[in-house]
């Protein structure tokens, strides 16, 4: 196996003799085998271990095991502790995705801090097969189905050629110790379901089924590389870079020659030899770099004939269908303005026109249900108030709900575009409680009740 390991590194030029390496060491069998192989090749490396605190005492046991391994072999060890569950809730993502984001961000931060060259992770051929099926179920194209790369920037995967069985045999033969993660046997996450349920059935279909799958994945990876080269060549003919905003001419306006400074212009000749589906795919390949997804590109493509004025937003850009072009502009983040409001000032004009007052509740008082007005129980509010934009992790109790909700989830429920999320303001108490998502919803805890005596009125003026 050591010989195959060396051949794979040489074939894909994963390591140079002078490279200094950070090894992601979890303590599991895969990373421990990778550590053993690197030691035998006398590669200079340090160890990086993530404690995600997901398995109580087992997580701490993994950390202790890794530290002892590093000390035994005279290897420097770096450990990072993460509050993974809290991060996942704040970002509105799965635990798996949270752990992935946290560890890769820290690995890169550590690499830059140490001025090291590469980061080695212990993904292997079975991980690759599992990733293929995950992406297949998600409707991925060639880029997703090709799986992980042996080298992706500063990340290298020197074990991507080896199966789980080969790694296990090597570990047993060489008496390598490792920590067993009991959650790998649980079919809770999608990856585990594929590993424990789907792939065993796949093995039953015919002998050497996995070897055939591994070869197919290698072919997909090679074909994707060729596709990208040819695609970039095609895109270079489509776009004329004039240093500025993007304007793509509509495909049916052959005579258009817009006099637009600082723009990109689509060369319509590039579409003449393409079918409708090929043209749509080419549009997607161009727009995906600006954050647009497959469904959005399909809607844009279908609306190019009749949807003049339609707007579409990615996390970073806004596209508008013009009469003769598609106009793409960057969504510039709004500065996180914070304005304190004090009783008696009367109104806030910048950055939005906000008027407020305080009145005593009368017996004939009628609640104004307009979304531009917030009526709040003044006695429950801690002043001074602050007007600001939303931040990741913000929570409030939407009117009519007993529990709390992440503001990011509220945005999803309300079908906010990225531009709306960037521009919305929050009225926040001195205790950092969200009183009002301005123009949309107040917090249920501060609503008017029968016990309310004094009402704080906040009105958004157009």
C-alpha positions as CSV (number, residue, x, y, z in Angstrom):
1,X,0.0,0.0,0.0
2,X,2.9,2.3,0.7
3,X,4.1,2.0,-2.9
4,X,0.6,2.7,-4.3
5,X,0.4,5.7,-1.9
6,X,3.7,7.1,-3.3
7,X,2.6,6.5,-6.9
8,X,-0.7,8.3,-6.4
9,X,1.1,11.3,-4.8
10,X,3.5,11.4,-7.8
11,X,0.8,10.9,-10.4
12,X,-1.2,13.9,-9.2
13,X,1.7,16.0,-8.0
14,X,0.2,16.2,-4.5
15,X,3.4,16.9,-2.6
16,X,6.8,18.4,-3.3
17,X,9.9,17.5,-1.3
18,X,9.9,20.9,0.3
19,X,6.2,21.0,1.2
20,X,5.2,21.4,4.8
21,X,1.9,19.7,5.6
22,X,-1.0,20.1,8.0
23,X,-2.6,16.7,8.6
24,X,-6.3,16.7,9.7
25,X,-6.2,14.0,12.3
26,X,-9.5,12.9,13.8
27,X,-8.2,9.7,15.4
28,X,-10.3,7.5,13.2
29,X,-8.9,4.7,11.1
30,X,-8.6,6.7,7.9
31,X,-6.6,9.6,9.2
32,X,-4.5,7.3,11.4
33,X,-3.5,5.2,8.4
34,X,-2.7,8.4,6.5
35,X,-0.5,9.6,9.4
36,X,1.4,6.3,9.4
37,X,2.0,6.5,5.6
38,X,3.3,10.1,5.9
39,X,5.6,9.1,8.7
40,X,7.1,6.3,6.6
41,X,7.6,8.7,3.7
42,X,9.3,11.1,6.1
43,X,6.9,13.9,5.1
44,X,7.2,17.0,7.4
45,X,3.8,17.6,8.9
46,X,1.9,18.9,12.0
47,X,-1.4,17.6,13.3
48,X,-4.7,19.6,13.4
49,X,-7.6,18.1,15.4
50,X,-11.1,19.4,15.7
51,X,-13.2,18.8,18.8
52,X,-16.8,19.4,17.7
53,X,-18.3,18.4,21.1
54,X,-20.9,16.2,19.4
55,X,-20.3,12.9,21.3
56,X,-19.7,14.0,24.9
57,X,-16.8,12.1,26.5
58,X,-16.0,10.3,23.2
59,X,-15.0,13.6,21.6
60,X,-12.7,14.4,24.5
61,X,-11.3,10.9,24.2
62,X,-10.5,11.4,20.6
63,X,-8.7,14.6,21.4
64,X,-6.6,12.9,24.1
65,X,-5.8,10.0,21.7
66,X,-4.6,12.4,19.0
67,X,-2.5,14.4,21.5
68,X,-0.8,11.2,22.7
69,X,-0.1,10.1,19.2
70,X,1.5,13.5,18.3
71,X,3.6,13.5,21.5
72,X,4.8,9.9,20.8
73,X,6.0,10.8,17.3
74,X,7.4,14.2,18.1
75,X,4.8,16.0,16.0
76,X,3.4,19.4,16.9
77,X,-0.4,19.2,17.6
78,X,-3.0,21.9,17.2
79,X,-6.5,21.5,18.7
80,X,-9.6,23.6,18.1
81,X,-12.8,23.4,20.1
82,X,-16.1,24.3,18.3
83,X,-19.7,24.9,19.5
84,X,-21.0,23.0,16.5
85,X,-24.6,22.7,17.4
86,X,-25.0,26.4,18.2
87,X,-23.2,27.4,15.0
88,X,-25.5,25.1,12.9
89,X,-28.6,26.7,14.5
90,X,-27.3,30.2,13.9
91,X,-26.6,29.5,10.3
92,X,-29.7,27.4,9.7
93,X,-27.7,24.4,8.3
94,X,-27.2,20.8,9.2
95,X,-24.7,19.6,11.9
96,X,-22.7,17.9,9.1
97,X,-22.4,21.1,7.1
98,X,-21.6,23.1,10.1
99,X,-18.7,20.8,11.1
100,X,-17.4,20.9,7.5
101,X,-17.5,24.7,7.3
102,X,-15.9,25.1,10.7
103,X,-13.0,22.6,10.2
104,X,-12.0,23.8,6.7
105,X,-12.1,27.5,7.8
106,X,-9.9,26.7,10.7
107,X,-7.5,24.5,8.6
108,X,-7.0,27.4,6.2
109,X,-6.5,29.9,9.0
110,X,-3.9,27.6,10.6
111,X,-2.1,27.0,7.3
112,X,-1.8,30.8,6.7
113,X,-0.7,31.3,10.3
114,X,2.0,28.7,10.1
115,X,2.9,29.6,6.5
116,X,2.5,25.9,5.5
117,X,1.9,24.6,2.0
118,X,-0.8,22.0,2.0
119,X,-3.6,20.5,4.1
120,X,-4.1,16.7,3.9
121,X,-7.4,15.1,4.6
122,X,-8.1,11.3,4.7
123,X,-11.0,11.0,2.3
124,X,-10.9,7.6,0.4
125,X,-12.6,5.9,-2.5
126,X,-15.7,4.8,-0.5
127,X,-16.1,8.4,0.7
128,X,-16.0,9.4,-3.0
129,X,-18.7,6.8,-3.9
130,X,-20.9,8.1,-1.0
131,X,-20.5,11.7,-2.2
132,X,-21.5,10.6,-5.7
133,X,-24.8,9.2,-4.5
134,X,-25.5,12.2,-2.2
135,X,-25.0,14.6,-5.1
136,X,-27.0,12.3,-7.5
137,X,-30.0,12.4,-5.1
138,X,-29.6,16.2,-5.0
139,X,-29.8,16.5,-8.8
140,X,-26.2,17.5,-9.3
141,X,-24.6,17.9,-12.8
142,X,-21.2,16.8,-13.9
143,X,-19.4,19.1,-11.5
144,X,-21.1,17.5,-8.5
145,X,-21.1,13.9,-9.8
146,X,-17.4,13.9,-10.4
147,X,-17.0,13.9,-6.6
148,X,-14.0,15.2,-4.7
149,X,-10.7,16.1,-6.3
150,X,-7.3,14.6,-5.2
151,X,-6.1,18.2,-5.1
152,X,-8.3,21.3,-4.6
153,X,-6.3,24.4,-4.0
154,X,-4.3,23.8,-0.8
155,X,-6.3,20.7,0.1
156,X,-4.9,17.3,-0.9
157,X,-6.5,13.8,-0.6
158,X,-3.7,11.3,-0.9
159,X,-6.0,8.3,0.0
160,X,-8.7,8.9,-2.6
161,X,-7.6,5.9,-4.5
162,X,-7.9,3.4,-1.6
163,X,-11.0,1.6,-0.5
164,X,-12.2,1.4,3.1
165,X,-11.3,-2.3,3.0
166,X,-7.8,-1.7,1.9
167,X,-7.3,0.9,4.7
168,X,-8.7,-1.5,7.3
169,X,-6.4,-4.3,6.1
170,X,-3.4,-2.0,6.3
171,X,-4.3,-0.8,9.8
172,X,-4.6,-4.4,11.1
173,X,-1.4,-5.6,9.4
174,X,0.6,-2.7,10.7
175,X,-1.0,-2.7,14.2
176,X,-2.2,0.8,13.9
177,X,-4.4,2.0,16.7
178,X,-7.5,4.1,16.0
179,X,-10.6,5.5,17.6
180,X,-14.0,4.1,16.5
181,X,-16.8,6.5,16.0
182,X,-20.0,4.6,17.0
183,X,-22.2,7.1,15.0
184,X,-20.7,5.7,11.7
185,X,-22.9,2.6,12.3
186,X,-26.0,4.6,12.8
187,X,-28.1,5.4,9.7
188,X,-29.2,8.8,10.8
189,X,-27.4,11.0,8.3
190,X,-27.8,10.6,4.6
191,X,-24.1,9.6,4.1
192,X,-24.5,6.9,6.7
193,X,-27.6,5.6,5.1
194,X,-25.8,5.3,1.8
195,X,-22.8,3.7,3.5
196,X,-24.8,1.2,5.6
197,X,-27.8,0.4,3.4
198,X,-27.2,1.4,-0.3
199,X,-23.6,0.3,-1.0
200,X,-24.0,-3.2,0.6
201,X,-26.9,-3.8,-1.9
202,X,-24.8,-2.4,-4.6
203,X,-22.1,-4.9,-3.8
204,X,-24.6,-7.7,-4.2
205,X,-25.5,-6.7,-7.8
206,X,-22.3,-8.2,-9.3
207,X,-18.7,-9.0,-8.2
208,X,-16.2,-6.0,-8.3
209,X,-19.2,-3.6,-8.4
210,X,-17.4,-1.0,-6.3
211,X,-14.2,-1.2,-8.4
212,X,-16.4,-0.4,-11.5
213,X,-17.9,2.6,-9.6
214,X,-14.4,3.9,-8.6
215,X,-13.3,3.7,-12.3
216,X,-16.5,5.6,-13.4
217,X,-15.8,8.3,-10.9
218,X,-12.2,8.7,-12.2
219,X,-13.6,9.0,-15.7
220,X,-16.1,11.6,-14.6
221,X,-13.4,13.6,-12.9
222,X,-11.2,13.6,-16.1
223,X,-14.2,14.4,-18.3
224,X,-15.2,17.3,-16.0
225,X,-11.7,18.8,-16.3
226,X,-11.9,18.6,-20.1
227,X,-15.4,20.0,-20.1
228,X,-14.2,23.0,-18.0
229,X,-11.3,23.7,-20.4
230,X,-13.7,23.7,-23.4
231,X,-16.3,25.7,-21.5
232,X,-13.9,28.4,-20.6
233,X,-12.9,28.6,-24.2
234,X,-16.5,29.0,-25.2
235,X,-17.2,31.6,-22.6
236,X,-14.1,33.6,-23.7
237,X,-15.9,34.1,-27.1
238,X,-19.2,35.1,-25.5
239,X,-18.0,37.8,-23.2
240,X,-16.1,41.0,-24.1
241,X,-14.7,42.4,-20.9
242,X,-14.8,46.2,-20.7
243,X,-14.3,46.5,-16.9
244,X,-17.6,46.9,-15.3
245,X,-21.2,45.7,-15.0
246,X,-22.5,42.8,-17.0
247,X,-25.0,43.3,-19.8
248,X,-25.9,40.2,-21.8
249,X,-27.8,40.8,-25.1
250,X,-31.0,38.8,-25.5
251,X,-30.6,35.8,-27.8
252,X,-33.3,36.9,-30.4
253,X,-32.0,40.4,-30.9
254,X,-29.4,39.8,-33.6
255,X,-28.9,43.4,-34.7
256,X,-28.2,44.9,-31.2
257,X,-25.0,46.8,-30.8
258,X,-25.5,48.6,-27.4
259,X,-23.3,51.6,-26.8
260,X,-22.6,50.8,-23.1
261,X,-19.5,51.9,-21.4
262,X,-18.1,49.6,-18.7
263,X,-20.0,46.5,-19.7
264,X,-19.8,42.9,-20.9
265,X,-21.6,42.1,-24.2
266,X,-22.8,38.7,-25.3
267,X,-21.6,37.7,-28.7
268,X,-24.8,36.2,-30.2
269,X,-22.9,34.1,-32.8
270,X,-22.0,31.7,-30.0
271,X,-25.6,30.6,-29.7
272,X,-26.3,30.0,-33.4
273,X,-24.9,26.4,-33.3
274,X,-26.5,25.5,-30.0
275,X,-29.8,23.9,-29.2
276,X,-32.2,25.4,-26.7
277,X,-31.0,23.2,-23.8
278,X,-27.3,23.9,-24.7
279,X,-28.0,27.6,-24.7
280,X,-29.7,27.4,-21.4
281,X,-26.8,25.4,-20.0
282,X,-24.3,27.9,-21.3
283,X,-26.2,30.7,-19.6
284,X,-26.2,28.8,-16.4
285,X,-22.5,28.2,-16.6
286,X,-21.9,31.9,-16.9
287,X,-24.4,33.0,-14.2
288,X,-23.4,30.4,-11.6
289,X,-20.2,32.3,-10.9
290,X,-22.5,35.1,-9.6
291,X,-24.4,32.8,-7.3
292,X,-27.5,31.9,-9.4
293,X,-28.8,28.4,-9.1
294,X,-30.1,26.0,-11.8
295,X,-33.8,26.9,-11.2
296,X,-33.2,30.6,-11.4
297,X,-31.3,30.3,-14.6
298,X,-34.1,28.3,-16.1
299,X,-36.6,31.0,-15.1
300,X,-34.4,33.7,-16.5
301,X,-33.9,31.8,-19.8
302,X,-37.6,31.2,-20.2
303,X,-38.4,34.8,-19.3
304,X,-36.0,36.4,-21.7
305,X,-38.6,36.8,-24.4
306,X,-41.5,38.2,-22.4
307,X,-40.4,39.0,-18.9
308,X,-39.1,42.6,-19.3
309,X,-38.6,44.1,-15.9
310,X,-38.4,40.8,-14.1
311,X,-35.8,40.7,-11.3
312,X,-33.8,37.8,-9.9
313,X,-31.4,37.8,-7.0
314,X,-28.5,35.6,-6.0
315,X,-26.8,36.1,-2.7
316,X,-24.4,38.6,-4.3
317,X,-26.0,39.9,-7.5
318,X,-29.3,41.1,-9.0
319,X,-30.3,40.4,-12.6
320,X,-33.0,42.5,-14.4
321,X,-34.4,41.5,-17.8
322,X,-34.3,44.6,-19.9
323,X,-35.8,45.3,-23.3
324,X,-32.7,44.3,-25.2
325,X,-30.4,42.8,-22.6
326,X,-30.0,41.1,-19.2
327,X,-28.6,43.6,-16.7
328,X,-26.5,42.2,-13.9
329,X,-25.4,44.3,-11.0
330,X,-23.7,43.5,-7.7
331,X,-25.7,43.8,-4.5
332,X,-23.6,46.0,-2.3
333,X,-23.9,45.2,1.4
334,X,-25.7,48.0,3.3
335,X,-23.6,49.4,6.1
336,X,-24.6,48.1,9.5
337,X,-26.1,51.4,10.7
338,X,-27.0,51.7,14.3
339,X,-29.1,54.6,15.4
340,X,-30.3,55.1,19.0
341,X,-33.8,56.4,19.5
342,X,-34.7,58.5,22.5
343,X,-38.2,59.4,23.6
344,X,-38.9,63.0,22.7
345,X,-36.9,63.2,19.4
346,X,-40.0,62.5,17.4
347,X,-38.6,60.9,14.2
348,X,-35.7,59.3,12.5
349,X,-35.2,60.3,8.9
350,X,-32.0,58.5,8.0
351,X,-31.6,55.9,6.7
352,X,-35.4,55.3,6.7
353,X,-38.2,57.8,7.6
354,X,-39.4,56.5,11.0
355,X,-41.8,58.4,13.2
356,X,-42.8,57.4,16.7
357,X,-44.7,58.6,19.7
358,X,-46.1,57.3,23.1
359,X,-49.8,57.5,24.0
360,X,-52.0,56.3,26.8
361,X,-54.3,53.4,25.9
362,X,-57.9,54.5,26.0
363,X,-61.1,52.4,26.2
364,X,-62.0,53.1,22.6
365,X,-58.5,52.4,21.2
366,X,-58.4,50.5,17.9
367,X,-55.3,48.6,16.8
368,X,-53.9,49.7,13.5
369,X,-53.1,46.4,11.6
370,X,-51.0,48.1,8.9
371,X,-47.6,46.5,8.4
372,X,-46.1,50.0,8.4
373,X,-47.1,50.6,12.0
374,X,-45.8,48.9,15.1
375,X,-47.9,49.2,18.3
376,X,-45.9,48.1,21.3
377,X,-46.5,47.9,25.0
378,X,-44.3,50.7,26.2
379,X,-43.9,49.4,29.7
380,X,-42.2,46.2,28.5
381,X,-39.6,48.0,26.4
382,X,-36.1,48.8,27.7
383,X,-34.8,52.1,26.2
384,X,-32.9,53.4,24.4
385,X,-33.8,51.7,21.2
386,X,-31.6,50.9,18.3
387,X,-32.3,50.7,14.6
388,X,-30.0,48.3,12.8
389,X,-29.7,45.6,10.1
390,X,-30.0,41.9,10.9
391,X,-27.2,39.7,12.0
392,X,-26.7,35.9,11.8
393,X,-28.1,34.3,14.9
394,X,-30.8,37.0,15.5
395,X,-34.0,35.5,17.0
396,X,-37.4,36.9,17.7
397,X,-41.0,35.8,18.6
398,X,-43.1,36.6,15.4
399,X,-46.5,37.9,16.3
400,X,-48.9,35.0,16.8
401,X,-46.1,32.5,17.7
402,X,-45.3,31.4,21.3
403,X,-41.8,30.2,20.5
404,X,-38.8,32.0,19.0
405,X,-37.6,31.7,15.4
406,X,-34.3,32.5,13.8
407,X,-34.7,35.6,11.7
408,X,-33.1,33.8,8.8
409,X,-35.9,31.2,8.9
410,X,-38.5,34.0,9.1
411,X,-36.9,35.4,5.9
412,X,-37.2,32.0,4.2
413,X,-40.9,31.8,5.3
414,X,-41.6,35.2,3.9
415,X,-39.7,34.4,0.7
416,X,-37.3,37.3,1.1
417,X,-35.0,38.0,-1.7
418,X,-31.3,38.6,-0.9
419,X,-31.8,42.3,-1.6
420,X,-34.7,42.4,0.9
421,X,-32.6,40.8,3.6
422,X,-29.8,43.3,3.0
423,X,-32.1,46.3,3.3
424,X,-34.5,45.3,6.1
425,X,-34.1,47.2,9.4
426,X,-34.8,45.9,13.0
427,X,-36.0,48.0,15.9
428,X,-34.1,46.6,18.9
429,X,-34.4,47.2,22.7
430,X,-31.6,48.1,25.0
431,X,-31.5,44.4,25.9
432,X,-31.0,43.5,22.2
433,X,-34.6,42.1,21.9
434,X,-36.0,42.6,18.4
435,X,-39.2,44.6,18.8
436,X,-40.1,45.0,15.2
437,X,-38.9,43.7,11.8
438,X,-39.6,47.1,10.3
439,X,-42.5,46.9,7.8
440,X,-43.1,43.2,8.4
441,X,-43.8,41.8,11.9
442,X,-43.6,42.8,15.6
443,X,-42.4,40.6,18.4
444,X,-45.3,38.8,20.1
445,X,-43.9,39.5,23.6
446,X,-44.4,43.3,23.1
447,X,-47.8,43.3,21.6
448,X,-50.8,45.3,23.0
449,X,-52.9,43.3,25.5
450,X,-55.8,44.1,27.8
451,X,-53.2,44.9,30.5
452,X,-51.4,47.5,28.4
453,X,-51.5,51.0,29.8
454,X,-49.1,52.9,27.6
455,X,-48.5,52.3,23.9
456,X,-45.3,53.0,21.9
457,X,-46.3,53.9,18.3
458,X,-43.7,53.5,15.6
459,X,-44.7,54.4,12.0
460,X,-42.7,53.9,8.8
461,X,-43.3,56.8,6.4
462,X,-42.9,56.3,2.7
